[in-house]
Amino acid sequence: MKSKVLLSSLVLLTLGLTLFATPVRGADTYLANIKAYGTITLTNGEIHEVNVHTEFMAMVPVEINSGTYNATFQGQANVTLEMEYKYAFSFEGNLTIDGYTFPVEFTIYKFRVSYTGVYTATGSLTVTIMPISAEGATWVMMHGYINSYGDLPAFGWCGVYAKIGEWAQAFAAWTPGTPTIPEVTNFYVARLVNTTLVELNYSGADLYIEGLWNVYNVTFIYEPGVVPGNYTFKVELLVDHGEGNLRVTDNWKNFAITITGIDEIKGTVIHYCVRQVEIIPMGDVSSSSGPGIPDYKVDIWDLVHAAKAYGSTPVMMNLDFSMDFNFDFKIDIYDLTTIAVNIGESY
């Protein structure tokens, strides 16, 4: 029996307050975080309606103030199979608000889509624009799938929670090649243990984190049986406080982790958000669209998804490390409770 090992990480809830500050600006634009929802029509000899609920950053004309607007999108969408049953819709085009037009790029994910290819994309969206400040506290959360380790294909997960200019929590867990369910299962884990630099729009990266990392080889040993039952596991330290960095690039599409002593880790961003003043709660791990597709709120969909995975460990098909909030390699009562206490929170 084969399995997908969804490897995710710990997201720490941190409280903080910021002062109002001046947005990051260019000559005629400023950097803003944009929430968008609505419907976009894809056409290419056939017509498909796509519901959009996403978030991205863009340089917005100074004539458009922060707030909520009706907008139109015109551009194209490239629909690709990202992984089994999960499809990426990568949009690139122009957003028009009150007569002002500016370029945007964003990606959403859908399950069990029956088409792929490049499509003309047009639609109406409701957008909320929130300027990114050059001063004060800024909070960032990012989740991504790992797809390569050095020259090898890999399967895994990466997660980041950070306060810009101060500290970051970053985790990655992956296995080279295609995961299976043997009685002995190995995977790698990297953890940022000391942050020396964390900035937005630094050194050509959308998000740049630098510091010291530990890397581990984790081995799970299961008792024989069709369904894994009792197990033991051991952790071997491979890299102790190695210098390294994590870089998110290409308008929050891709990431790479470079750590002294191991090969480079690369992957694709599946979800991110940037917040000032607002707190990012733990628990948003799914939505009505499916598991692994956050919807900027913690609700019953998240609790149901976690309940279905209860008791799972790295070798089991329904493990999702985005729900393993204390990063102990299993989904247990701590993880369900974490979601339950945050139900109703949005960000």
Contacts in CASP RR format, 6 or more apart in sequence:
PFRMAT RR
TARGET T0000
AUTHOR 0000-0000-0000
METHOD contacts of the structure
MODEL  1
MKSKVLLSSLVLLTLGLTLFATPVRGADTYLANIKAYGTITLTNGEIHEV
NVHTEFMAMVPVEINSGTYNATFQGQANVTLEMEYKYAFSFEGNLTIDGY
TFPVEFTIYKFRVSYTGVYTATGSLTVTIMPISAEGATWVMMHGYINSYG
DLPAFGWCGVYAKIGEWAQAFAAWTPGTPTIPEVTNFYVARLVNTTLVEL
NYSGADLYIEGLWNVYNVTFIYEPGVVPGNYTFKVELLVDHGEGNLRVTD
NWKNFAITITGIDEIKGTVIHYCVRQVEIIPMGDVSSSSGPGIPDYKVDI
WDLVHAAKAYGSTPVMMNLDFSMDFNFDFKIDIYDLTTIAVNIGESY
1 181 0 8 1.000
1 226 0 8 1.000
2 178 0 8 1.000
2 179 0 8 1.000
2 180 0 8 1.000
2 181 0 8 1.000
3 179 0 8 1.000
3 180 0 8 1.000
3 181 0 8 1.000
3 315 0 8 1.000
3 316 0 8 1.000
3 317 0 8 1.000
4 83 0 8 1.000
4 84 0 8 1.000
4 155 0 8 1.000
4 179 0 8 1.000
4 317 0 8 1.000
5 155 0 8 1.000
5 156 0 8 1.000
5 175 0 8 1.000
5 179 0 8 1.000
5 187 0 8 1.000
5 314 0 8 1.000
5 315 0 8 1.000
5 319 0 8 1.000
6 156 0 8 1.000
6 157 0 8 1.000
6 319 0 8 1.000
6 320 0 8 1.000
6 321 0 8 1.000
6 322 0 8 1.000
7 146 0 8 1.000
7 155 0 8 1.000
7 156 0 8 1.000
7 157 0 8 1.000
7 172 0 8 1.000
7 173 0 8 1.000
7 174 0 8 1.000
7 175 0 8 1.000
7 187 0 8 1.000
7 314 0 8 1.000
7 319 0 8 1.000
7 321 0 8 1.000
8 143 0 8 1.000
8 157 0 8 1.000
8 159 0 8 1.000
8 173 0 8 1.000
8 320 0 8 1.000
8 321 0 8 1.000
8 322 0 8 1.000
8 323 0 8 1.000
8 324 0 8 1.000
9 157 0 8 1.000
9 158 0 8 1.000
9 159 0 8 1.000
9 171 0 8 1.000
9 172 0 8 1.000
9 173 0 8 1.000
9 321 0 8 1.000
9 322 0 8 1.000
9 324 0 8 1.000
9 327 0 8 1.000
10 169 0 8 1.000
10 171 0 8 1.000
10 324 0 8 1.000
10 325 0 8 1.000
10 326 0 8 1.000
10 327 0 8 1.000
11 141 0 8 1.000
11 159 0 8 1.000
11 161 0 8 1.000
11 169 0 8 1.000
11 280 0 8 1.000
11 282 0 8 1.000
11 283 0 8 1.000
11 322 0 8 1.000
11 325 0 8 1.000
12 161 0 8 1.000
12 169 0 8 1.000
12 282 0 8 1.000
13 279 0 8 1.000
13 280 0 8 1.000
13 281 0 8 1.000
13 282 0 8 1.000
13 342 0 8 1.000
14 139 0 8 1.000
14 161 0 8 1.000
14 163 0 8 1.000
14 279 0 8 1.000
15 279 0 8 1.000
16 137 0 8 1.000
16 279 0 8 1.000
17 137 0 8 1.000
17 277 0 8 1.000
18 133 0 8 1.000
18 136 0 8 1.000
18 137 0 8 1.000
18 138 0 8 1.000
18 276 0 8 1.000
18 277 0 8 1.000
19 135 0 8 1.000
19 136 0 8 1.000
20 133 0 8 1.000
21 133 0 8 1.000
21 134 0 8 1.000
21 135 0 8 1.000
21 136 0 8 1.000
21 276 0 8 1.000
22 133 0 8 1.000
22 134 0 8 1.000
22 135 0 8 1.000
23 30 0 8 1.000
23 31 0 8 1.000
23 32 0 8 1.000
23 131 0 8 1.000
23 132 0 8 1.000
23 133 0 8 1.000
23 134 0 8 1.000
24 30 0 8 1.000
24 31 0 8 1.000
24 131 0 8 1.000
24 132 0 8 1.000
24 133 0 8 1.000
24 134 0 8 1.000
24 201 0 8 1.000
25 31 0 8 1.000
25 62 0 8 1.000
26 59 0 8 1.000
28 61 0 8 1.000
28 62 0 8 1.000
29 59 0 8 1.000
29 60 0 8 1.000
29 61 0 8 1.000
29 62 0 8 1.000
29 102 0 8 1.000
30 59 0 8 1.000
30 60 0 8 1.000
30 62 0 8 1.000
30 131 0 8 1.000
30 132 0 8 1.000
31 57 0 8 1.000
31 58 0 8 1.000
31 59 0 8 1.000
31 60 0 8 1.000
31 131 0 8 1.000
31 132 0 8 1.000
31 201 0 8 1.000
32 57 0 8 1.000
32 58 0 8 1.000
32 59 0 8 1.000
32 60 0 8 1.000
32 66 0 8 1.000
32 129 0 8 1.000
32 130 0 8 1.000
32 131 0 8 1.000
32 132 0 8 1.000
33 55 0 8 1.000
33 56 0 8 1.000
33 57 0 8 1.000
33 129 0 8 1.000
33 130 0 8 1.000
33 131 0 8 1.000
33 132 0 8 1.000
33 273 0 8 1.000
33 274 0 8 1.000
33 275 0 8 1.000
34 55 0 8 1.000
34 56 0 8 1.000
34 57 0 8 1.000
34 58 0 8 1.000
34 60 0 8 1.000
34 95 0 8 1.000
34 104 0 8 1.000
34 127 0 8 1.000
34 128 0 8 1.000
34 129 0 8 1.000
34 130 0 8 1.000
35 54 0 8 1.000
35 55 0 8 1.000
35 127 0 8 1.000
35 128 0 8 1.000
35 130 0 8 1.000
35 296 0 8 1.000
36 52 0 8 1.000
36 53 0 8 1.000
36 54 0 8 1.000
36 55 0 8 1.000
36 56 0 8 1.000
36 71 0 8 1.000
36 106 0 8 1.000
36 125 0 8 1.000
36 126 0 8 1.000
36 127 0 8 1.000
36 128 0 8 1.000
37 51 0 8 1.000
37 52 0 8 1.000
37 53 0 8 1.000
37 54 0 8 1.000
37 125 0 8 1.000
37 126 0 8 1.000
38 51 0 8 1.000
38 52 0 8 1.000
38 53 0 8 1.000
38 123 0 8 1.000
38 124 0 8 1.000
38 125 0 8 1.000
38 126 0 8 1.000
39 49 0 8 1.000
39 50 0 8 1.000
39 51 0 8 1.000
39 52 0 8 1.000
39 123 0 8 1.000
39 124 0 8 1.000
40 49 0 8 1.000
40 50 0 8 1.000
40 52 0 8 1.000
40 73 0 8 1.000
40 77 0 8 1.000
40 91 0 8 1.000
40 121 0 8 1.000
40 122 0 8 1.000
40 123 0 8 1.000
40 125 0 8 1.000
41 47 0 8 1.000
41 48 0 8 1.000
41 49 0 8 1.000
41 50 0 8 1.000
41 121 0 8 1.000
41 122 0 8 1.000
41 123 0 8 1.000
42 48 0 8 1.000
42 49 0 8 1.000
42 50 0 8 1.000
42 77 0 8 1.000
42 79 0 8 1.000
42 119 0 8 1.000
42 120 0 8 1.000
42 121 0 8 1.000
43 119 0 8 1.000
43 120 0 8 1.000
43 122 0 8 1.000
44 117 0 8 1.000
44 118 0 8 1.000
44 119 0 8 1.000
44 120 0 8 1.000
46 115 0 8 1.000
48 115 0 8 1.000
48 119 0 8 1.000
50 77 0 8 1.000
50 89 0 8 1.000
50 108 0 8 1.000
50 110 0 8 1.000
52 108 0 8 1.000
52 125 0 8 1.000
53 108 0 8 1.000
53 287 0 8 1.000
53 295 0 8 1.000
53 296 0 8 1.000
54 106 0 8 1.000
54 107 0 8 1.000
54 108 0 8 1.000
55 106 0 8 1.000
55 272 0 8 1.000
55 273 0 8 1.000
55 296 0 8 1.000
56 104 0 8 1.000
56 105 0 8 1.000
56 106 0 8 1.000
56 251 0 8 1.000
56 252 0 8 1.000
57 132 0 8 1.000
57 206 0 8 1.000
57 251 0 8 1.000
57 252 0 8 1.000
57 274 0 8 1.000
58 95 0 8 1.000
58 102 0 8 1.000
58 103 0 8 1.000
58 104 0 8 1.000
58 105 0 8 1.000
59 102 0 8 1.000
60 102 0 8 1.000
60 129 0 8 1.000
60 131 0 8 1.000
61 100 0 8 1.000
61 102 0 8 1.000
63 98 0 8 1.000
63 100 0 8 1.000
64 97 0 8 1.000
64 98 0 8 1.000
64 100 0 8 1.000
64 129 0 8 1.000
65 129 0 8 1.000
66 129 0 8 1.000
66 130 0 8 1.000
66 131 0 8 1.000
67 128 0 8 1.000
67 129 0 8 1.000
67 130 0 8 1.000
68 126 0 8 1.000
68 127 0 8 1.000
68 128 0 8 1.000
68 129 0 8 1.000
69 97 0 8 1.000
69 98 0 8 1.000
69 126 0 8 1.000
69 127 0 8 1.000
69 128 0 8 1.000
69 129 0 8 1.000
70 97 0 8 1.000
70 124 0 8 1.000
70 125 0 8 1.000
70 126 0 8 1.000
70 127 0 8 1.000
71 95 0 8 1.000
71 96 0 8 1.000
71 97 0 8 1.000
71 124 0 8 1.000
71 125 0 8 1.000
71 126 0 8 1.000
71 127 0 8 1.000
72 95 0 8 1.000
72 96 0 8 1.000
72 122 0 8 1.000
72 123 0 8 1.000
72 124 0 8 1.000
72 125 0 8 1.000
73 91 0 8 1.000
73 93 0 8 1.000
73 94 0 8 1.000
73 95 0 8 1.000
73 96 0 8 1.000
73 104 0 8 1.000
73 121 0 8 1.000
73 122 0 8 1.000
73 123 0 8 1.000
73 124 0 8 1.000
73 125 0 8 1.000
74 93 0 8 1.000
74 94 0 8 1.000
74 96 0 8 1.000
74 121 0 8 1.000
74 122 0 8 1.000
74 123 0 8 1.000
75 91 0 8 1.000
75 92 0 8 1.000
75 93 0 8 1.000
75 94 0 8 1.000
75 120 0 8 1.000
75 121 0 8 1.000
75 122 0 8 1.000
76 91 0 8 1.000
76 92 0 8 1.000
76 93 0 8 1.000
76 118 0 8 1.000
76 119 0 8 1.000
76 120 0 8 1.000
76 121 0 8 1.000
77 89 0 8 1.000
77 90 0 8 1.000
77 91 0 8 1.000
77 92 0 8 1.000
77 118 0 8 1.000
77 119 0 8 1.000
77 121 0 8 1.000
78 89 0 8 1.000
78 90 0 8 1.000
78 92 0 8 1.000
78 117 0 8 1.000
78 118 0 8 1.000
78 119 0 8 1.000
79 87 0 8 1.000
79 88 0 8 1.000
79 89 0 8 1.000
79 90 0 8 1.000
79 113 0 8 1.000
79 115 0 8 1.000
79 116 0 8 1.000
79 117 0 8 1.000
79 118 0 8 1.000
79 119 0 8 1.000
80 87 0 8 1.000
80 88 0 8 1.000
80 90 0 8 1.000
80 116 0 8 1.000
80 117 0 8 1.000
81 87 0 8 1.000
81 88 0 8 1.000
81 116 0 8 1.000
82 88 0 8 1.000
82 109 0 8 1.000
82 145 0 8 1.000
82 268 0 8 1.000
83 145 0 8 1.000
85 111 0 8 1.000
85 112 0 8 1.000
86 109 0 8 1.000
86 110 0 8 1.000
86 111 0 8 1.000
87 109 0 8 1.000
87 110 0 8 1.000
87 111 0 8 1.000
87 113 0 8 1.000
87 116 0 8 1.000
88 107 0 8 1.000
88 108 0 8 1.000
88 109 0 8 1.000
88 268 0 8 1.000
89 107 0 8 1.000
89 108 0 8 1.000
89 109 0 8 1.000
89 110 0 8 1.000
90 105 0 8 1.000
90 106 0 8 1.000
90 107 0 8 1.000
90 253 0 8 1.000
91 104 0 8 1.000
91 105 0 8 1.000
91 106 0 8 1.000
91 107 0 8 1.000
91 108 0 8 1.000
91 121 0 8 1.000
92 103 0 8 1.000
92 104 0 8 1.000
92 105 0 8 1.000
93 103 0 8 1.000
93 104 0 8 1.000
93 105 0 8 1.000
93 121 0 8 1.000
94 101 0 8 1.000
94 102 0 8 1.000
94 103 0 8 1.000
94 104 0 8 1.000
95 101 0 8 1.000
95 102 0 8 1.000
95 103 0 8 1.000
95 104 0 8 1.000
95 125 0 8 1.000
95 127 0 8 1.000
97 127 0 8 1.000
105 251 0 8 1.000
105 253 0 8 1.000
107 253 0 8 1.000
107 269 0 8 1.000
109 270 0 8 1.000
109 289 0 8 1.000
109 292 0 8 1.000
109 293 0 8 1.000
110 289 0 8 1.000
111 289 0 8 1.000
111 290 0 8 1.000
111 293 0 8 1.000
130 276 0 8 1.000
132 138 0 8 1.000
132 200 0 8 1.000
132 274 0 8 1.000
132 276 0 8 1.000
133 276 0 8 1.000
136 276 0 8 1.000
137 163 0 8 1.000
137 164 0 8 1.000
137 166 0 8 1.000
137 276 0 8 1.000
137 277 0 8 1.000
138 163 0 8 1.000
138 164 0 8 1.000
138 200 0 8 1.000
138 274 0 8 1.000
138 275 0 8 1.000
138 276 0 8 1.000
139 161 0 8 1.000
139 162 0 8 1.000
139 163 0 8 1.000
139 164 0 8 1.000
139 274 0 8 1.000
139 275 0 8 1.000
139 276 0 8 1.000
139 278 0 8 1.000
139 279 0 8 1.000
139 280 0 8 1.000
140 160 0 8 1.000
140 161 0 8 1.000
140 162 0 8 1.000
140 163 0 8 1.000
140 164 0 8 1.000
140 200 0 8 1.000
140 207 0 8 1.000
140 272 0 8 1.000
140 273 0 8 1.000
140 274 0 8 1.000
140 275 0 8 1.000
141 159 0 8 1.000
141 160 0 8 1.000
141 161 0 8 1.000
141 162 0 8 1.000
141 271 0 8 1.000
141 272 0 8 1.000
141 273 0 8 1.000
141 275 0 8 1.000
141 280 0 8 1.000
142 158 0 8 1.000
142 159 0 8 1.000
142 160 0 8 1.000
142 207 0 8 1.000
142 248 0 8 1.000
142 252 0 8 1.000
142 255 0 8 1.000
142 269 0 8 1.000
142 271 0 8 1.000
142 272 0 8 1.000
143 157 0 8 1.000
143 158 0 8 1.000
143 159 0 8 1.000
143 160 0 8 1.000
143 269 0 8 1.000
143 270 0 8 1.000
143 271 0 8 1.000
143 272 0 8 1.000
143 294 0 8 1.000
143 322 0 8 1.000
144 157 0 8 1.000
144 158 0 8 1.000
144 159 0 8 1.000
144 255 0 8 1.000
144 267 0 8 1.000
144 268 0 8 1.000
144 269 0 8 1.000
144 270 0 8 1.000
144 271 0 8 1.000
145 155 0 8 1.000
145 156 0 8 1.000
145 157 0 8 1.000
145 158 0 8 1.000
145 267 0 8 1.000
145 268 0 8 1.000
145 270 0 8 1.000
146 154 0 8 1.000
146 155 0 8 1.000
146 156 0 8 1.000
146 157 0 8 1.000
146 158 0 8 1.000
146 172 0 8 1.000
146 174 0 8 1.000
146 265 0 8 1.000
146 266 0 8 1.000
146 267 0 8 1.000
147 153 0 8 1.000
147 154 0 8 1.000
147 155 0 8 1.000
147 156 0 8 1.000
147 266 0 8 1.000
147 267 0 8 1.000
147 268 0 8 1.000
148 154 0 8 1.000
148 265 0 8 1.000
148 266 0 8 1.000
148 267 0 8 1.000
149 174 0 8 1.000
149 176 0 8 1.000
149 188 0 8 1.000
149 263 0 8 1.000
149 264 0 8 1.000
149 265 0 8 1.000
149 266 0 8 1.000
150 263 0 8 1.000
150 264 0 8 1.000
150 265 0 8 1.000
150 266 0 8 1.000
151 263 0 8 1.000
152 176 0 8 1.000
152 177 0 8 1.000
152 263 0 8 1.000
153 176 0 8 1.000
153 177 0 8 1.000
153 178 0 8 1.000
154 174 0 8 1.000
154 175 0 8 1.000
154 176 0 8 1.000
154 177 0 8 1.000
154 265 0 8 1.000
155 174 0 8 1.000
155 175 0 8 1.000
155 177 0 8 1.000
155 178 0 8 1.000
155 179 0 8 1.000
156 172 0 8 1.000
156 173 0 8 1.000
156 174 0 8 1.000
156 175 0 8 1.000
157 172 0 8 1.000
157 173 0 8 1.000
157 174 0 8 1.000
157 321 0 8 1.000
157 322 0 8 1.000
158 170 0 8 1.000
158 171 0 8 1.000
158 172 0 8 1.000
158 173 0 8 1.000
158 246 0 8 1.000
158 255 0 8 1.000
158 257 0 8 1.000
158 265 0 8 1.000
158 267 0 8 1.000
159 170 0 8 1.000
159 171 0 8 1.000
159 172 0 8 1.000
159 322 0 8 1.000
160 168 0 8 1.000
160 169 0 8 1.000
160 170 0 8 1.000
160 171 0 8 1.000
160 207 0 8 1.000
160 209 0 8 1.000
160 246 0 8 1.000
161 168 0 8 1.000
161 169 0 8 1.000
161 280 0 8 1.000
162 168 0 8 1.000
162 169 0 8 1.000
162 170 0 8 1.000
162 195 0 8 1.000
162 198 0 8 1.000
162 207 0 8 1.000
162 209 0 8 1.000
163 198 0 8 1.000
164 198 0 8 1.000
164 199 0 8 1.000
164 200 0 8 1.000
165 197 0 8 1.000
165 198 0 8 1.000
165 199 0 8 1.000
166 195 0 8 1.000
166 198 0 8 1.000
167 195 0 8 1.000
167 198 0 8 1.000
168 192 0 8 1.000
168 195 0 8 1.000
168 198 0 8 1.000
168 209 0 8 1.000
169 192 0 8 1.000
170 190 0 8 1.000
170 191 0 8 1.000
170 192 0 8 1.000
170 209 0 8 1.000
170 246 0 8 1.000
170 257 0 8 1.000
171 189 0 8 1.000
171 190 0 8 1.000
171 191 0 8 1.000
171 192 0 8 1.000
171 327 0 8 1.000
172 188 0 8 1.000
172 189 0 8 1.000
172 190 0 8 1.000
172 191 0 8 1.000
172 257 0 8 1.000
172 265 0 8 1.000
173 187 0 8 1.000
173 188 0 8 1.000
173 189 0 8 1.000
173 190 0 8 1.000
173 218 0 8 1.000
173 321 0 8 1.000
174 187 0 8 1.000
174 188 0 8 1.000
174 265 0 8 1.000
175 186 0 8 1.000
175 187 0 8 1.000
175 188 0 8 1.000
181 228 0 8 1.000
181 315 0 8 1.000
181 316 0 8 1.000
182 315 0 8 1.000
183 221 0 8 1.000
183 222 0 8 1.000
183 223 0 8 1.000
183 224 0 8 1.000
183 225 0 8 1.000
183 228 0 8 1.000
184 219 0 8 1.000
184 220 0 8 1.000
184 221 0 8 1.000
184 222 0 8 1.000
185 219 0 8 1.000
185 220 0 8 1.000
185 222 0 8 1.000
185 314 0 8 1.000
185 315 0 8 1.000
186 217 0 8 1.000
186 218 0 8 1.000
186 219 0 8 1.000
186 220 0 8 1.000
187 217 0 8 1.000
187 218 0 8 1.000
187 314 0 8 1.000
188 215 0 8 1.000
188 216 0 8 1.000
188 217 0 8 1.000
188 218 0 8 1.000
188 238 0 8 1.000
188 262 0 8 1.000
189 215 0 8 1.000
189 216 0 8 1.000
189 218 0 8 1.000
189 235 0 8 1.000
190 213 0 8 1.000
190 214 0 8 1.000
190 215 0 8 1.000
190 216 0 8 1.000
190 239 0 8 1.000
190 257 0 8 1.000
190 259 0 8 1.000
190 262 0 8 1.000
190 265 0 8 1.000
191 213 0 8 1.000
191 214 0 8 1.000
191 215 0 8 1.000
191 216 0 8 1.000
192 209 0 8 1.000
192 211 0 8 1.000
192 212 0 8 1.000
192 213 0 8 1.000
192 246 0 8 1.000
193 212 0 8 1.000
193 213 0 8 1.000
193 214 0 8 1.000
193 241 0 8 1.000
194 211 0 8 1.000
194 212 0 8 1.000
194 241 0 8 1.000
195 209 0 8 1.000
195 210 0 8 1.000
195 211 0 8 1.000
196 210 0 8 1.000
196 211 0 8 1.000
196 212 0 8 1.000
197 208 0 8 1.000
197 209 0 8 1.000
197 210 0 8 1.000
197 211 0 8 1.000
198 207 0 8 1.000
198 208 0 8 1.000
198 209 0 8 1.000
198 210 0 8 1.000
199 207 0 8 1.000
199 208 0 8 1.000
200 206 0 8 1.000
200 207 0 8 1.000
200 208 0 8 1.000
200 274 0 8 1.000
202 208 0 8 1.000
203 247 0 8 1.000
204 249 0 8 1.000
205 247 0 8 1.000
205 248 0 8 1.000
205 249 0 8 1.000
206 248 0 8 1.000
206 249 0 8 1.000
206 250 0 8 1.000
206 251 0 8 1.000
206 252 0 8 1.000
207 246 0 8 1.000
207 247 0 8 1.000
207 248 0 8 1.000
207 252 0 8 1.000
208 245 0 8 1.000
208 246 0 8 1.000
208 247 0 8 1.000
208 248 0 8 1.000
209 245 0 8 1.000
209 246 0 8 1.000
209 247 0 8 1.000
210 244 0 8 1.000
210 245 0 8 1.000
211 243 0 8 1.000
211 244 0 8 1.000
211 245 0 8 1.000
212 241 0 8 1.000
212 242 0 8 1.000
212 243 0 8 1.000
212 244 0 8 1.000
213 239 0 8 1.000
213 241 0 8 1.000
213 242 0 8 1.000
213 243 0 8 1.000
213 244 0 8 1.000
213 259 0 8 1.000
214 237 0 8 1.000
214 239 0 8 1.000
214 240 0 8 1.000
214 241 0 8 1.000
214 242 0 8 1.000
215 237 0 8 1.000
215 238 0 8 1.000
215 239 0 8 1.000
215 242 0 8 1.000
215 259 0 8 1.000
215 261 0 8 1.000
215 262 0 8 1.000
216 235 0 8 1.000
216 236 0 8 1.000
216 237 0 8 1.000
216 238 0 8 1.000
217 235 0 8 1.000
217 236 0 8 1.000
217 238 0 8 1.000
218 233 0 8 1.000
218 234 0 8 1.000
218 235 0 8 1.000
218 236 0 8 1.000
218 314 0 8 1.000
218 329 0 8 1.000
219 233 0 8 1.000
219 234 0 8 1.000
219 235 0 8 1.000
219 236 0 8 1.000
220 231 0 8 1.000
220 232 0 8 1.000
220 233 0 8 1.000
220 313 0 8 1.000
220 314 0 8 1.000
220 315 0 8 1.000
220 329 0 8 1.000
221 231 0 8 1.000
221 232 0 8 1.000
221 233 0 8 1.000
221 234 0 8 1.000
222 228 0 8 1.000
222 229 0 8 1.000
222 230 0 8 1.000
222 231 0 8 1.000
222 315 0 8 1.000
223 229 0 8 1.000
223 230 0 8 1.000
223 231 0 8 1.000
228 313 0 8 1.000
228 315 0 8 1.000
228 316 0 8 1.000
231 313 0 8 1.000
233 329 0 8 1.000
238 261 0 8 1.000
238 262 0 8 1.000
239 259 0 8 1.000
239 260 0 8 1.000
239 261 0 8 1.000
239 262 0 8 1.000
242 259 0 8 1.000
242 260 0 8 1.000
242 261 0 8 1.000
243 259 0 8 1.000
243 260 0 8 1.000
244 257 0 8 1.000
244 258 0 8 1.000
244 259 0 8 1.000
244 260 0 8 1.000
245 257 0 8 1.000
245 258 0 8 1.000
246 255 0 8 1.000
246 256 0 8 1.000
246 257 0 8 1.000
247 255 0 8 1.000
247 256 0 8 1.000
247 257 0 8 1.000
247 258 0 8 1.000
248 254 0 8 1.000
248 255 0 8 1.000
248 269 0 8 1.000
248 272 0 8 1.000
249 255 0 8 1.000
249 256 0 8 1.000
252 269 0 8 1.000
252 272 0 8 1.000
253 268 0 8 1.000
253 269 0 8 1.000
254 266 0 8 1.000
254 267 0 8 1.000
254 268 0 8 1.000
254 269 0 8 1.000
255 266 0 8 1.000
255 267 0 8 1.000
255 268 0 8 1.000
255 269 0 8 1.000
256 264 0 8 1.000
256 265 0 8 1.000
256 266 0 8 1.000
256 267 0 8 1.000
257 264 0 8 1.000
257 265 0 8 1.000
257 266 0 8 1.000
258 264 0 8 1.000
258 265 0 8 1.000
259 265 0 8 1.000
270 292 0 8 1.000
270 293 0 8 1.000
271 292 0 8 1.000
271 293 0 8 1.000
271 294 0 8 1.000
273 280 0 8 1.000
273 296 0 8 1.000
273 347 0 8 1.000
275 347 0 8 1.000
278 347 0 8 1.000
279 347 0 8 1.000
280 347 0 8 1.000
281 298 0 8 1.000
281 342 0 8 1.000
281 345 0 8 1.000
281 346 0 8 1.000
281 347 0 8 1.000
282 298 0 8 1.000
282 325 0 8 1.000
282 338 0 8 1.000
282 339 0 8 1.000
282 342 0 8 1.000
283 298 0 8 1.000
283 302 0 8 1.000
283 323 0 8 1.000
283 325 0 8 1.000
283 338 0 8 1.000
283 339 0 8 1.000
283 342 0 8 1.000
284 294 0 8 1.000
284 295 0 8 1.000
284 296 0 8 1.000
284 297 0 8 1.000
284 298 0 8 1.000
284 302 0 8 1.000
284 347 0 8 1.000
285 291 0 8 1.000
285 292 0 8 1.000
285 294 0 8 1.000
285 302 0 8 1.000
285 305 0 8 1.000
285 306 0 8 1.000
285 320 0 8 1.000
285 322 0 8 1.000
285 323 0 8 1.000
285 339 0 8 1.000
286 292 0 8 1.000
286 293 0 8 1.000
286 294 0 8 1.000
286 295 0 8 1.000
286 301 0 8 1.000
286 302 0 8 1.000
286 304 0 8 1.000
286 305 0 8 1.000
287 293 0 8 1.000
287 294 0 8 1.000
287 295 0 8 1.000
287 301 0 8 1.000
288 295 0 8 1.000
288 301 0 8 1.000
289 295 0 8 1.000
290 301 0 8 1.000
290 305 0 8 1.000
291 305 0 8 1.000
291 320 0 8 1.000
292 305 0 8 1.000
292 320 0 8 1.000
292 322 0 8 1.000
295 301 0 8 1.000
296 346 0 8 1.000
296 347 0 8 1.000
297 344 0 8 1.000
297 345 0 8 1.000
297 346 0 8 1.000
297 347 0 8 1.000
298 339 0 8 1.000
298 342 0 8 1.000
298 343 0 8 1.000
298 344 0 8 1.000
298 345 0 8 1.000
298 346 0 8 1.000
299 343 0 8 1.000
299 344 0 8 1.000
300 343 0 8 1.000
302 339 0 8 1.000
302 343 0 8 1.000
303 336 0 8 1.000
303 339 0 8 1.000
303 340 0 8 1.000
303 343 0 8 1.000
305 320 0 8 1.000
305 323 0 8 1.000
306 323 0 8 1.000
306 331 0 8 1.000
306 335 0 8 1.000
306 336 0 8 1.000
306 339 0 8 1.000
307 336 0 8 1.000
308 318 0 8 1.000
309 318 0 8 1.000
309 319 0 8 1.000
309 320 0 8 1.000
309 323 0 8 1.000
309 331 0 8 1.000
310 331 0 8 1.000
310 332 0 8 1.000
310 336 0 8 1.000
311 330 0 8 1.000
311 331 0 8 1.000
311 332 0 8 1.000
312 318 0 8 1.000
312 319 0 8 1.000
312 320 0 8 1.000
312 330 0 8 1.000
312 331 0 8 1.000
313 319 0 8 1.000
313 329 0 8 1.000
313 330 0 8 1.000
314 329 0 8 1.000
319 330 0 8 1.000
319 331 0 8 1.000
320 331 0 8 1.000
321 327 0 8 1.000
323 331 0 8 1.000
323 335 0 8 1.000
323 339 0 8 1.000
324 330 0 8 1.000
324 331 0 8 1.000
324 335 0 8 1.000
325 334 0 8 1.000
325 335 0 8 1.000
325 338 0 8 1.000
326 334 0 8 1.000
326 335 0 8 1.000
328 334 0 8 1.000
END
